[in-house]
């Protein structure tokens, strides 16, 4: 999640926004095994230890959501609750693996902008790509973030992404409150996958955003904020919550 996603709640919560390894300003690596969820989780736990935080509400979208679920499943004593937006504890679909095989050459050739276009088109649709490109400064900023990678490090990151295996069964170990938010138009995870995830986690809640894509927190931000706010209130995150 990004700062605007939680903006209505910032007066009442302490929000922290880490860059996981391989993203933002964090370190890059050139081996796929350095980008697994266990490695990312180690980073997150060392980070909150350094901040003096014992437990936290973890959340994110896509990979960040799945990482939050991983932490809840494997380090439950450090997780108070989870907000998972399009978080997939699943192996990539055959179609997604084929898509990566067909587009891997763009990274090998250093054509990071062309890869970005193809990925946004896949995850969010042609209209979303057009909106992004209509903001040249923002588009350049996203491309520049990718270019912090070497070809080898971005290949490692994406090779790990598209070679993951399913770990849905691990989510049955989660015992904290979980809010799952899904986009009705998302293909990975699709609504059936998100529903199966909600059924696997004891007591988990599922909210589906009609017409929502993979990142409904961007396309339907106010609606997603309402769902998050109701969840925060329900778990007693601020006075007046149950």
N, C-alpha and C positions, 0 to 999 in steps of 0.2 A: 504494500500500500504506500501511497504518497501522502505528503502533508495535506493537500486539499481534501483527501478522503476523510480525514479525522478532524478537519478544521472546526466543525461545530462543537466538538468535545474538548478542544484544547484548554479552555478555561477551567475544566474540571478534572483533567487527567494529565499525567506526565507521559508524553509520547516520545519515543526514541525511534530513529529510523536508520538502522545499520545497513551498510552495503555488504552483502555476502561476498565471499571470495569469488573473483572473476567478474564482479559487477561494480559499477560506480568507481569509487576511489580505492577500493580494496585490491589486495595483491592478485596477480595473475599467475597461473601455473600452466605447464605445458604437458601434463599427464592427465588423462581422464580420471584416474583414480583419486586425484587431488580435489575433484569437484563433487564427490558423492555426498549424500545427505549426512552420513556419520561425520565426515570431515567438516562440513558446514556447521553441524550442530556443535562440534567441539569449539569452533570459533565463537559461536553465539554464547555458549556457557562461560567461556573464559572472559568474554566481553562483559557479561552482566556481573560476573564475579568482580571484575575490576571496578565496576560502577557501584558495588556494594548492594546489588539487587538480588534478593533471594528468590522470589517468584514474580512472574509477570503474566499479563495477558498477551499472548503471541498472536500475530495475524499477518496476513499478506494476501497477495493475489498470484495465482499460478504457482511458480516455484516457491515463492515465499510462503504461500498457503500450505503447500505440501511439506515444507520444512517445519512449519509450525505444528502440523500434525505429527511429523516424525518426532519432534521434541516431546510432545504430549505422550506419545506411545512409548518412548524409550527413556525419557527423563521426566516422568510425571510429577516428581516432587518440585520441579522448577517451573511448572506451568499451572497458572490459576484458571485460565480459560483460553479458547482458541476461536478466532474468526478466520474461516477458510473460504476465500473467494476463488473458485475454479481451481482448487487444489487437487491434483490427481495422484493418489497412491497406486497408480496403475502403470503397467508397461505401455509405451507408446503403441498406437495402433499400427497395423501393417501399412495403412495408407500414409501415416506420418513418417514411418521409417523410409518408405519409398520416396516421399517428398524430400527428406533430408538427403538421401542418396542422389536424387536428381539435382539438388541445389548445393551440395558440398563443394562443387568445383568453383562456386562464386567466392567462397572463403579462401580456397587454395590459390585463387588468382588475385586475392587482395581486394575483391570487388565488394567491400562491406556494405556500401550503399545499396547495391543491387540486391544483396541478401536481405537487408532491412526491408526493402520494398516488398519482396516476396513473402517475408515472414508476417509483416503487418497485413498484407492481403489475405494470407491464410487465416490468421487468428481473428482479425477484426473486420475484414471485408474491403472492397475497393473504395467505398465511400470514406472509410476511416483513413485510408492511405491518402486520398485526395485532400482531406481536411488537414492531415499532418503536413503535407507538402505545401498547402496554402499558407503555412506559417514557416517561412524559410529559416528563420533564426532557430526555431524549435527543432526543425528537421536537421539542421546543421549540428545542433547540440547533441541530438541522439546519435548521429553518425560519428561525431567526435568521441562519444563515449565508447562506441565499438572500436574506434581506432586506438584506444588505449591498449588494446590487445595486439600482440603479434599474431601472425597467421597461425602459428603453432598453438598459442594459448587459446584462441577462439575455436580452433578445430577441436582441441581437447575438451573445452567446455561443452560444445555441441555434440561431440561424439558421446560424451557421458550422458547428456540429456536424452539422446535417442537410443541408448542401449540399456536404459533402466529396466528393472524387472518389477513385477507387481508386489506390493507389500500391504495390500488391503487388510489381510488377516491381522497384521500388527495393530491396526487401529481398534480392534476389539479390546485392547488393553487400556484404552484411554478412559479415564474416570473423571475428567474435569468437564465443565460445560463447554459445548462446541456449537457454534453457529456456522452452518454451511450455506454459502450463497452461490447460486449457479445461474448462468445465462441460458435462456431457453434455446438460443441459436448456436451455442457452443457445441463443437463436435468432439472436443477432448479437454476435460471430461464432459460428456453429454449429460442430459438430465438423468437418464437411467443410471449412469455411473455415480452421479452425485447422490441420487436416492439410495443406491446400494451402500455408499459410504455412510450416509446418515443412519441407515438401518444397522450397520456394523458397530457404530459407536453408541454405547448405552446413553439414552437420553438426548442425543444430538438433535438439533433443529435444522430444518431445511427451508430456505427461501429461494424461490425461482423468480428471476427477473424476466417477465415476458419480453420477447424480442432482444434480450440481452445477449451480447457476444461473449468472447472469452474474458474480456475485461469489462464487466458491467459497471465496475466502480468508476470507469472513465465515461462510458456512454450514458449511464443512468445513475449518475453520482448521487443525486438527492434521494432517489429511491433506495439505493444501497445504504446511504447514511441513515435513513429511517430504520432500516432493518438492524443496522449495527447499534443504533441508539436504543432500540427496544431491547436488544440483547444485553447491552451494558446495564441498562436499568434493571432488567430481570435478574442479573447476577449480583446486584447490589454494589455496582462499581462506584456509585455516588449516593449520597443521602436521598432517601425517598424510594430507592430501588428495593425490590423484595429480596 
